[in-house]
Amino acid sequence: MKPNWIKEWDTSTTFLLVLLVLLLLSVIKIYVTSHIYYESRHIHRLEQEVAALKEEKTLIAMRVETLQYKSQITDTIFPLEPPTTEEPPYDP
């Protein structure tokens, strides 16, 4: 003998249960899809920042190289040690 609630289980209840499962799966799919979309936007923004920082790094490296070259040039023009102020003794 079947329980009383199984006797009342008819096609409309089955249809509603299937509809509820489909609705639940649809909501989950929409949530996952939107989450993936927003995460991909965030990743794209980070990739743009990385590209900008790499470009800035190359510009800074070029500036450092230029300053090092200027430093080498000015070091050869001006002596590093100051000239001595001692004068040789006067011998007439």
C-alpha positions as CSV (number, residue, x, y, z in Angstrom):
1,M,0.0,0.0,0.0
2,K,1.4,3.4,-1.0
3,P,1.5,6.4,1.4
4,N,-1.2,9.0,1.1
5,W,1.1,11.7,-0.3
6,I,2.2,9.4,-3.2
7,K,-1.4,8.9,-4.2
8,E,-1.8,12.7,-4.6
9,W,1.3,13.0,-6.7
10,D,0.0,13.7,-10.1
11,T,1.3,15.1,-13.4
12,S,0.7,18.7,-12.5
13,T,2.9,18.3,-9.4
14,T,5.6,16.6,-11.5
15,F,5.3,19.4,-14.0
16,L,5.7,22.0,-11.3
17,L,8.7,20.2,-9.8
18,V,10.4,20.0,-13.2
19,L,9.6,23.7,-13.8
20,L,11.1,24.6,-10.4
21,V,14.3,22.6,-11.1
22,L,14.6,24.3,-14.5
23,L,14.1,27.7,-12.9
24,L,16.8,27.0,-10.3
25,L,19.2,25.8,-13.0
26,S,18.5,28.9,-15.1
27,V,19.2,31.2,-12.1
28,I,22.4,29.4,-11.4
29,K,23.5,29.7,-15.0
30,I,22.7,33.4,-15.1
31,Y,24.7,34.0,-11.9
32,V,27.7,32.1,-13.1
33,T,27.6,33.8,-16.5
34,S,27.4,37.3,-15.0
35,H,30.2,36.4,-12.5
36,I,32.4,35.3,-15.4
37,Y,31.7,38.4,-17.3
38,Y,32.6,40.8,-14.5
39,E,35.7,38.8,-13.6
40,S,36.9,38.9,-17.3
41,R,36.4,42.7,-17.2
42,H,38.5,42.9,-14.1
43,I,41.2,40.8,-15.7
44,H,41.2,42.9,-18.8
45,R,41.6,46.1,-16.7
46,L,44.5,44.5,-14.8
47,E,46.1,43.4,-18.1
48,Q,45.9,47.1,-19.3
49,E,47.5,48.3,-16.1
50,V,50.3,45.7,-16.6
51,A,50.9,46.9,-20.1
52,A,51.0,50.5,-19.0
53,L,53.4,49.7,-16.2
54,K,55.7,47.8,-18.5
55,E,55.8,50.8,-20.9
56,E,56.5,53.1,-17.9
57,K,59.4,50.7,-16.8
58,T,61.0,50.9,-20.3
59,L,60.7,54.7,-20.2
60,I,62.3,54.9,-16.8
61,A,65.1,52.6,-17.8
62,M,65.8,54.8,-20.8
63,R,65.9,57.9,-18.5
64,V,68.3,56.1,-16.2
65,E,70.5,55.1,-19.0
66,T,70.6,58.7,-20.3
67,L,71.4,60.0,-16.8
68,Q,74.2,57.5,-16.5
69,Y,75.6,58.5,-19.8
70,K,75.5,62.2,-18.8
71,S,77.2,61.4,-15.6
72,Q,80.0,59.5,-17.3
73,I,80.5,62.5,-19.7
74,T,80.5,65.1,-16.9
75,D,82.9,62.9,-14.9
76,T,85.4,63.0,-17.7
77,I,85.0,66.7,-18.2
78,F,85.4,67.8,-14.6
79,P,88.1,66.1,-12.5
80,L,86.9,64.2,-9.6
81,E,89.6,65.5,-7.2
82,P,89.9,69.2,-6.6
83,P,93.2,70.7,-7.6
84,T,95.7,71.2,-4.8
85,T,96.1,74.7,-3.5
86,E,99.7,74.3,-2.6
87,E,102.0,76.4,-4.7
88,P,105.5,75.3,-5.4
89,P,108.1,77.2,-3.4
90,Y,109.5,80.3,-5.2
91,D,113.2,79.8,-5.9
92,P,114.8,82.9,-7.5
